[in-house]
Amino acid sequence: MLCALSLSRSALPGRSQLLNARLRHTAAVGPAPRRPAPIRPSRPGARAMGAAASSEADFTAMVQQKNADNPVMVYSKTYCPYCSEVKSLFERLGVNAKVVELDELADGSKVQEALATVTGRRTVPQVFVGGNHVGGCDDTVAAYNSGKLKTLLEAAGVQAKL
């Protein structure tokens, strides 16, 4: 035989009873203390991209300088499958690309904003060859398939297994 438990509506406290109980409790013990904002620990391994930059213009200039100084630059995130595909492509071609992992940088979001200013895109990966913006994953693979990537690499003085 099954036991049925029936609760009448009057057995449960009503809204006004709960409010009165809360007011009595607050009067007796005082208001609840405010919680301080949580402090976010810095990510382990987070590092700065280079010299200290403070403004968006500084980060934009830093990105442009890195693109000019390195024949092949890839701005990436470690967990991004499209970034992995681009890095793998350059690896197969024997190209030593300079890779900047934005999610491992302390100022990665600022670097990504600077990239958006330079390229007009907020996505990763962003690839530069010889200081020229190639694009993202699809653009880089298309440039490889069309032979444009080979031309860009040769113009930048980069040897590749093509």
MDAnalysis code that builds the backbone (N, CA, C; Angstrom):
import MDAnalysis as mda
import numpy as np

u = mda.Universe.empty(486, n_residues=162, atom_resindex=np.repeat(np.arange(162), 3), trajectory=True)
u.add_TopologyAttr("name", ["N", "CA", "C"] * 162)
u.add_TopologyAttr("resid", np.arange(1, 163))
u.add_TopologyAttr("resname", ["MET", "LEU", "CYS", "ALA", "LEU", "SER", "LEU", "SER", "ARG", "SER", "ALA", "LEU", "PRO", "GLY", "ARG", "SER", "GLN", "LEU", "LEU", "ASN", "ALA", "ARG", "LEU", "ARG", "HIS", "THR", "ALA", "ALA", "VAL", "GLY", "PRO", "ALA", "PRO", "ARG", "ARG", "PRO", "ALA", "PRO", "ILE", "ARG", "PRO", "SER", "ARG", "PRO", "GLY", "ALA", "ARG", "ALA", "MET", "GLY", "ALA", "ALA", "ALA", "SER", "SER", "GLU", "ALA", "ASP", "PHE", "THR", "ALA", "MET", "VAL", "GLN", "GLN", "LYS", "ASN", "ALA", "ASP", "ASN", "PRO", "VAL", "MET", "VAL", "TYR", "SER", "LYS", "THR", "TYR", "CYS", "PRO", "TYR", "CYS", "SER", "GLU", "VAL", "LYS", "SER", "LEU", "PHE", "GLU", "ARG", "LEU", "GLY", "VAL", "ASN", "ALA", "LYS", "VAL", "VAL", "GLU", "LEU", "ASP", "GLU", "LEU", "ALA", "ASP", "GLY", "SER", "LYS", "VAL", "GLN", "GLU", "ALA", "LEU", "ALA", "THR", "VAL", "THR", "GLY", "ARG", "ARG", "THR", "VAL", "PRO", "GLN", "VAL", "PHE", "VAL", "GLY", "GLY", "ASN", "HIS", "VAL", "GLY", "GLY", "CYS", "ASP", "ASP", "THR", "VAL", "ALA", "ALA", "TYR", "ASN", "SER", "GLY", "LYS", "LEU", "LYS", "THR", "LEU", "LEU", "GLU", "ALA", "ALA", "GLY", "VAL", "GLN", "ALA", "LYS", "LEU"])
u.atoms.positions = np.array([
    [0.844, -1.167, 0.000],
    [0.000, 0.000, 0.000],
    [0.893, 1.235, 0.000],
    [0.562, 2.166, -0.803],
    [1.332, 3.387, -0.909],
    [0.819, 4.414, 0.081],
    [1.775, 5.093, 0.686],
    [1.400, 6.184, 1.589],
    [1.387, 7.473, 0.798],
    [0.403, 8.224, 0.966],
    [0.323, 9.510, 0.278],
    [0.528, 10.607, 1.303],
    [1.408, 11.487, 0.989],
    [1.670, 12.616, 1.868],
    [0.996, 13.824, 1.244],
    [0.116, 14.378, 1.970],
    [-0.544, 15.546, 1.398],
    [-0.231, 16.749, 2.270],
    [0.227, 17.776, 1.630],
    [0.501, 19.025, 2.328],
    [-0.553, 20.028, 1.909],
    [-1.117, 20.607, 2.883],
    [-2.078, 21.644, 2.522],
    [-1.315, 22.936, 2.269],
    [-1.916, 23.796, 1.536],
    [-1.285, 25.067, 1.192],
    [-0.989, 25.872, 2.454],
    [-1.806, 25.730, 3.475],
    [-1.614, 26.499, 4.704],
    [-0.418, 25.992, 5.510],
    [0.070, 24.771, 5.236],
    [1.205, 24.226, 5.980],
    [2.510, 24.908, 5.592],
    [2.565, 25.492, 4.406],
    [3.777, 26.169, 3.952],
    [3.680, 27.653, 4.287],
    [4.822, 28.268, 4.671],
    [4.750, 29.696, 4.987],
    [4.468, 30.510, 3.734],
    [3.711, 31.556, 3.903],
    [3.392, 32.435, 2.794],
    [4.476, 33.479, 2.593],
    [4.312, 34.244, 1.551],
    [5.304, 35.266, 1.208],
    [5.461, 36.289, 2.331],
    [4.348, 36.737, 2.883],
    [4.426, 37.752, 3.943],
    [5.090, 37.176, 5.193],
    [4.850, 35.895, 5.492],
    [5.494, 35.274, 6.649],
    [7.008, 35.185, 6.436],
    [7.420, 34.846, 5.232],
    [8.850, 34.767, 4.940],
    [9.500, 36.143, 5.030],
    [8.830, 37.156, 4.516],
    [9.367, 38.514, 4.563],
    [9.493, 38.988, 6.005],
    [8.472, 38.723, 6.825],
    [8.521, 39.118, 8.237],
    [9.651, 38.394, 8.963],
    [9.844, 37.119, 8.668],
    [10.925, 36.360, 9.309],
    [12.278, 36.938, 8.914],
    [12.425, 37.298, 7.662],
    [13.690, 37.885, 7.200],
    [13.951, 39.228, 7.883],
    [12.918, 40.045, 8.006],
    [13.069, 41.338, 8.671],
    [13.436, 41.163, 10.143],
    [12.794, 40.197, 10.836],
    [13.125, 39.933, 12.241],
    [14.571, 39.464, 12.365],
    [14.999, 38.599, 11.461],
    [16.376, 38.086, 11.493],
    [17.377, 39.217, 11.246],
    [17.118, 40.065, 10.262],
    [18.021, 41.177, 9.947],
    [18.104, 42.137, 11.125],
    [16.975, 42.386, 11.800],
    [16.977, 43.281, 12.955],
    [17.791, 42.678, 14.096],
    [17.754, 41.366, 14.248],
    [18.462, 40.706, 15.346],
    [19.962, 40.596, 15.096],
    [20.375, 40.260, 13.888],
    [21.803, 40.006, 13.633],
    [22.455, 41.045, 12.744],
    [21.705, 41.924, 12.151],
    [22.279, 42.927, 11.258],
    [22.252, 42.434, 9.821],
    [22.503, 43.356, 8.898],
    [22.461, 42.969, 7.483],
    [23.629, 42.049, 7.127],
    [23.443, 41.309, 6.086],
    [24.503, 40.414, 5.609],
    [25.670, 41.256, 5.113],
    [26.896, 40.815, 5.389],
    [28.046, 41.591, 4.907],
    [28.121, 41.546, 3.387],
    [28.588, 42.626, 2.811],
    [28.766, 42.676, 1.356],
    [29.972, 41.835, 0.991],
    [29.830, 41.123, -0.084],
    [30.949, 40.316, -0.568],
    [31.858, 41.184, -1.422],
    [33.156, 41.097, -1.185],
    [34.060, 41.840, -2.073],
    [34.084, 41.177, -3.445],
    [34.413, 41.958, -4.435],
    [34.521, 41.405, -5.788],
    [35.607, 40.345, -5.799],
    [35.364, 39.227, -6.464],
    [36.389, 38.182, -6.496],
    [37.639, 38.671, -7.214],
    [38.760, 38.241, -6.707],
    [40.031, 38.582, -7.331],
    [40.385, 37.451, -8.267],
    [40.549, 37.792, -9.526],
    [40.892, 36.770, -10.512],
    [42.391, 36.551, -10.500],
    [42.801, 35.334, -10.236],
    [44.243, 35.084, -10.301],
    [44.695, 35.132, -11.751],
    [45.898, 35.598, -11.939],
    [46.409, 35.617, -13.311],
    [46.618, 34.185, -13.764],
    [46.452, 33.962, -15.029],
    [46.621, 32.619, -15.567],
    [48.078, 32.206, -15.438],
    [48.322, 30.967, -15.060],
    [49.709, 30.524, -15.026],
    [50.287, 30.573, -16.430],
    [51.476, 31.059, -16.516],
    [52.130, 31.124, -17.818],
    [51.776, 32.367, -18.605],
    [50.894, 33.228, -18.045],
    [50.551, 34.450, -18.770],
    [51.774, 35.349, -18.815],
    [52.028, 35.898, -19.979],
    [53.198, 36.749, -20.112],
    [52.856, 37.932, -20.997],
    [53.673, 38.928, -20.941],
    [53.458, 40.105, -21.775],
    [54.014, 39.836, -23.158],
    [53.453, 40.517, -24.161],
    [53.887, 40.288, -25.537],
    [55.255, 40.882, -25.798],
    [55.576, 41.949, -25.172],
    [56.862, 42.599, -25.413],
    [56.999, 43.765, -24.477],
    [57.534, 44.851, -24.978],
    [57.674, 46.046, -24.166],
    [56.294, 46.499, -23.702],
    [56.266, 47.134, -22.559],
    [54.992, 47.567, -21.997],
    [54.295, 48.541, -22.943],
    [53.065, 48.217, -23.242],
    [52.257, 49.090, -24.090],
    [51.061, 49.522, -23.266],
    [50.657, 50.754, -23.412],
    [49.582, 51.229, -22.560],
    [48.323, 51.609, -23.325],
    [48.452, 52.043, -24.542],
    [47.266, 52.473, -25.275],
    [47.037, 51.562, -26.473],
    [45.849, 51.698, -27.049],
    [45.526, 50.894, -28.230],
    [46.512, 51.188, -29.358],
    [46.898, 52.446, -29.474],
    [47.860, 52.821, -30.522],
    [49.204, 52.138, -30.296],
    [49.608, 52.013, -29.018],
    [50.868, 51.327, -28.705],
    [50.797, 49.858, -29.118],
    [49.667, 49.199, -28.807],
    [49.520, 47.791, -29.175],
    [49.470, 47.632, -30.689],
    [48.783, 48.544, -31.360],
    [48.714, 48.484, -32.823],
    [50.102, 48.634, -33.422],
    [50.880, 49.577, -32.913],
    [52.250, 49.777, -33.404],
    [53.106, 48.547, -33.116],
    [52.906, 47.930, -31.951],
    [53.674, 46.741, -31.589],
    [53.344, 45.581, -32.538],
    [52.058, 45.399, -32.850],
    [51.648, 44.339, -33.780],
    [52.260, 44.590, -35.154],
    [52.185, 45.817, -35.634],
    [52.746, 46.136, -36.951],
    [54.256, 45.918, -36.979],
    [54.939, 46.240, -35.877],
    [56.386, 46.039, -35.813],
    [56.726, 44.550, -35.829],
    [55.977, 43.740, -35.067],
    [56.213, 42.285, -35.063],
    [55.989, 41.707, -36.454],
    [54.961, 42.196, -37.150],
    [54.681, 41.707, -38.504],
    [55.819, 42.066, -39.451],
    [56.401, 43.241, -39.271],
    [57.506, 43.676, -40.132],
    [58.804, 42.932, -39.802],
    [59.007, 42.607, -38.518],
    [60.258, 41.978, -38.074],
    [60.321, 40.478, -38.348],
    [59.178, 39.833, -38.508],
    [59.132, 38.377, -38.667],
    [58.547, 38.032, -40.029],
    [59.240, 37.198, -40.800],
    [58.748, 36.865, -42.143],
    [57.368, 36.211, -42.137],
    [57.116, 35.351, -41.137],
    [55.807, 34.688, -41.048],
    [55.309, 34.813, -39.609],
    [54.183, 35.488, -39.438],
    [53.571, 35.681, -38.120],
    [52.202, 35.028, -38.101],
    [51.931, 34.288, -37.031],
    [50.611, 33.685, -36.835],
    [50.123, 34.099, -35.452],
    [48.998, 34.786, -35.399],
    [48.352, 35.120, -34.131],
    [47.290, 34.056, -33.912],
    [47.360, 33.392, -32.764],
    [46.618, 32.165, -32.565],
    [46.094, 32.087, -31.139],
    [45.281, 31.067, -30.885],
    [44.895, 30.675, -29.528],
    [45.099, 29.167, -29.437],
    [45.576, 28.715, -28.299],
    [45.989, 27.317, -28.156],
    [44.852, 26.328, -28.371],
    [43.628, 26.706, -28.058],
    [42.499, 25.781, -28.128],
    [41.736, 25.847, -29.452],
    [42.170, 26.694, -30.364],
    [41.433, 26.929, -31.610],
    [41.812, 25.901, -32.681],
    [40.855, 25.125, -33.194],
    [41.180, 24.126, -34.215],
    [41.633, 24.748, -35.541],
    [41.126, 25.924, -35.879],
    [41.546, 26.588, -37.116],
    [42.995, 27.064, -37.000],
    [43.345, 27.525, -35.810],
    [44.735, 27.932, -35.561],
    [45.654, 26.725, -35.677],
    [45.228, 25.595, -35.132],
    [46.029, 24.367, -35.213],
    [46.236, 23.959, -36.663],
    [45.205, 24.132, -37.479],
    [45.312, 23.772, -38.892],
    [46.355, 24.637, -39.604],
    [46.340, 25.944, -39.327],
    [47.305, 26.853, -39.960],
    [48.721, 26.541, -39.483],
    [48.886, 26.329, -38.178],
    [50.220, 26.021, -37.642],
    [50.729, 24.707, -38.222],
    [49.831, 23.745, -38.378],
    [50.198, 22.461, -38.968],
    [50.613, 22.624, -40.430],
    [49.922, 23.474, -41.168],
    [50.269, 23.728, -42.568],
    [51.692, 24.269, -42.666],
    [52.009, 25.276, -41.864],
    [53.360, 25.841, -41.909],
    [54.404, 24.815, -41.459],
    [54.042, 23.979, -40.499],
    [54.954, 22.919, -40.048],
    [55.243, 21.948, -41.191],
    [54.195, 21.517, -41.906],
    [54.371, 20.595, -43.037],
    [55.214, 21.222, -44.142],
    [55.109, 22.553, -44.280],
    [55.884, 23.250, -45.303],
    [57.318, 23.531, -44.848],
    [57.619, 23.206, -43.592],
    [58.956, 23.465, -43.063],
    [59.215, 24.938, -42.810],
    [58.152, 25.696, -42.620],
    [58.270, 27.137, -42.389],
    [58.269, 27.390, -40.884],
    [59.286, 28.108, -40.432],
    [59.391, 28.446, -39.018],
    [58.617, 29.739, -38.760],
    [57.331, 29.598, -38.506],
    [56.474, 30.761, -38.272],
    [56.615, 31.214, -36.827],
    [56.603, 32.506, -36.623],
    [56.566, 33.078, -35.270],
    [55.106, 33.057, -34.853],
    [54.801, 32.298, -33.792],
    [53.421, 32.133, -33.340],
    [53.237, 32.885, -32.025],
    [52.209, 33.703, -31.963],
    [51.844, 34.402, -30.737],
    [50.514, 33.821, -30.273],
    [50.542, 33.130, -29.133],
    [49.329, 32.528, -28.569],
    [48.648, 33.574, -27.684],
    [47.579, 34.162, -28.191],
    [46.923, 35.267, -27.498],
    [46.357, 34.864, -26.142],
    [45.900, 33.617, -26.007],
    [45.328, 33.192, -24.731],
    [46.395, 32.942, -23.669],
    [47.654, 32.972, -24.034],
    [48.735, 32.816, -23.063],
    [49.377, 34.154, -22.706],
    [48.912, 35.229, -23.317],
    [49.457, 36.558, -23.040],
    [48.630, 37.253, -21.968],
    [49.311, 37.934, -21.068],
    [48.599, 38.711, -20.056],
    [47.761, 39.803, -20.712],
    [48.257, 40.351, -21.815],
    [47.550, 41.421, -22.518],
    [46.999, 40.942, -23.861],
    [46.631, 39.672, -23.929],
    [46.164, 39.075, -25.180],
    [44.934, 39.734, -25.764],
    [44.001, 40.155, -24.906],
    [42.787, 40.799, -25.430],
    [43.122, 42.143, -26.074],
    [44.114, 42.838, -25.525],
    [44.517, 44.123, -26.113],
    [45.228, 43.900, -27.442],
    [46.007, 42.834, -27.517],
    [46.675, 42.504, -28.778],
    [45.626, 42.134, -29.820],
    [44.597, 41.395, -29.396],
    [43.540, 41.017, -30.331],
    [42.772, 42.250, -30.818],
    [42.560, 43.227, -29.942],
    [41.931, 44.488, -30.365],
    [42.803, 45.202, -31.389],
    [44.116, 45.199, -31.156],
    [45.042, 45.833, -32.103],
    [44.997, 45.108, -33.443],
    [44.912, 43.782, -33.407],
    [44.789, 43.009, -34.650],
    [43.512, 43.388, -35.393],
    [42.436, 43.586, -34.644],
    [41.171, 43.989, -35.273],
    [41.326, 45.345, -35.952],
    [42.096, 46.227, -35.343],
    [42.348, 47.539, -35.947],
    [43.157, 47.392, -37.230],
    [44.163, 46.520, -37.193],
    [45.057, 46.342, -38.341],
    [44.369, 45.585, -39.476],
    [43.618, 44.520, -39.127],
    [43.074, 43.622, -40.147],
    [41.588, 43.821, -40.430],
    [40.879, 44.431, -39.486],
    [39.430, 44.532, -39.621],
    [38.726, 43.261, -39.181],
    [39.467, 42.333, -38.569],
    [38.898, 41.053, -38.118],
    [39.274, 40.797, -36.666],
    [38.325, 40.208, -35.917],
    [38.586, 39.876, -34.516],
    [38.876, 38.389, -34.325],
    [38.789, 37.618, -35.371],
    [38.940, 36.173, -35.248],
    [40.403, 35.760, -35.309],
    [40.659, 34.545, -34.856],
    [41.984, 33.938, -35.002],
    [41.810, 32.655, -35.786],
    [42.820, 32.225, -36.489],
    [44.149, 32.810, -36.582],
    [44.156, 34.012, -37.517],
    [45.189, 34.823, -37.372],
    [45.484, 35.883, -38.329],
    [46.923, 35.675, -38.761],
    [47.138, 35.576, -40.058],
    [48.440, 35.221, -40.621],
    [48.989, 36.394, -41.426],
    [50.280, 36.665, -41.211],
    [50.996, 37.691, -41.969],
    [52.238, 37.048, -42.565],
    [52.493, 37.298, -43.836],
    [53.705, 36.809, -44.505],
    [54.380, 38.013, -45.142],
    [55.629, 38.232, -44.754],
    [56.365, 39.375, -45.291],
    [55.708, 40.702, -44.961],
    [55.041, 40.765, -43.817],
    [54.351, 41.985, -43.412],
    [52.994, 42.163, -44.052],
    [52.624, 41.272, -44.977],
    [51.322, 41.346, -45.659],
    [50.308, 40.453, -44.961],
    [49.112, 40.975, -44.766],
    [48.056, 40.198, -44.129],
    [47.499, 39.184, -45.121],
    [47.619, 37.905, -44.772],
    [47.075, 36.832, -45.612],
    [45.617, 36.602, -45.249],
    [45.321, 36.572, -43.950],
    [43.957, 36.360, -43.491],
    [43.897, 35.295, -42.424],
    [42.743, 34.637, -42.346],
    [42.530, 33.583, -41.369],
    [42.862, 32.221, -41.947],
    [42.285, 31.189, -41.362],
    [42.568, 29.811, -41.777],
    [42.136, 29.567, -43.220],
    [40.890, 29.869, -43.530],
    [40.390, 29.615, -44.889],
    [41.191, 30.388, -45.930],
    [41.520, 31.641, -45.609],
    [42.297, 32.468, -46.539],
    [43.690, 31.887, -46.760],
    [44.312, 31.412, -45.683],
    [45.672, 30.870, -45.775],
    [45.680, 29.572, -46.570],
    [44.703, 28.708, -46.313],
    [44.615, 27.443, -47.056],
    [44.322, 27.728, -48.530],
    [43.440, 28.680, -48.803],
    [43.139, 29.047, -50.195],
    [44.380, 29.615, -50.881],
    [45.159, 30.429, -50.159],
    [46.395, 30.986, -50.726],
    [47.398, 29.872, -51.010],
    [47.435, 28.871, -50.152],
    [48.317, 27.720, -50.376],
    [47.871, 26.960, -51.630],
    [46.575, 26.681, -51.728],
    [46.049, 25.916, -52.866],
    [46.208, 26.654, -54.192],
    [46.121, 27.971, -54.165],
    [46.221, 28.747, -55.405],
    [47.663, 29.069, -55.800],
    [48.601, 28.844, -54.881],
    [49.997, 29.173, -55.163],
    [50.392, 30.565, -54.695],
    [49.419, 31.337, -54.224],
    [49.713, 32.690, -53.747],
    [50.612, 32.655, -52.512],
    [50.407, 31.662, -51.633],
    [51.229, 31.557, -50.422],
    [52.687, 31.329, -50.791],
    [52.917, 30.501, -51.805],
    [54.285, 30.240, -52.268],
    [54.940, 31.546, -52.711],
    [54.213, 32.344, -53.473],
    [54.727, 33.626, -53.954],
    [55.051, 34.557, -52.788],
    [54.143, 34.626, -51.814],
    [54.363, 35.487, -50.650],
    [55.572, 35.027, -49.837],
    [55.692, 33.707, -49.648],
    [56.825, 33.173, -48.885],
    [58.143, 33.465, -49.597],
    [58.174, 33.268, -50.907],
    [59.395, 33.544, -51.676],
    [59.757, 35.021, -51.597],
    [58.761, 35.890, -51.706],
    [59.012, 37.337, -51.630],
    [59.543, 37.736, -50.256],
    [59.145, 36.984, -49.217],
    [59.613, 37.264, -47.859],
    [60.954, 36.593, -47.576],
    [61.472, 35.834, -48.557],
    [62.753, 35.158, -48.378],
    [62.672, 33.909, -47.524],
    [61.511, 33.276, -47.501],
    [61.298, 32.082, -46.683],
    [61.331, 30.851, -47.571],
    [62.165, 29.890, -47.196],
    [62.228, 28.611, -47.910],
    [61.094, 27.723, -47.414],
    [60.373, 27.118, -48.329],
    [59.276, 26.227, -47.962],
    [59.307, 24.997, -48.847],
    [58.811, 23.885, -48.290],
    [58.692, 22.633, -49.057],
    [57.369, 22.673, -49.819],
    [57.385, 23.267, -50.974],
    [56.139, 23.376, -51.752],
    [56.163, 22.472, -52.962],
])
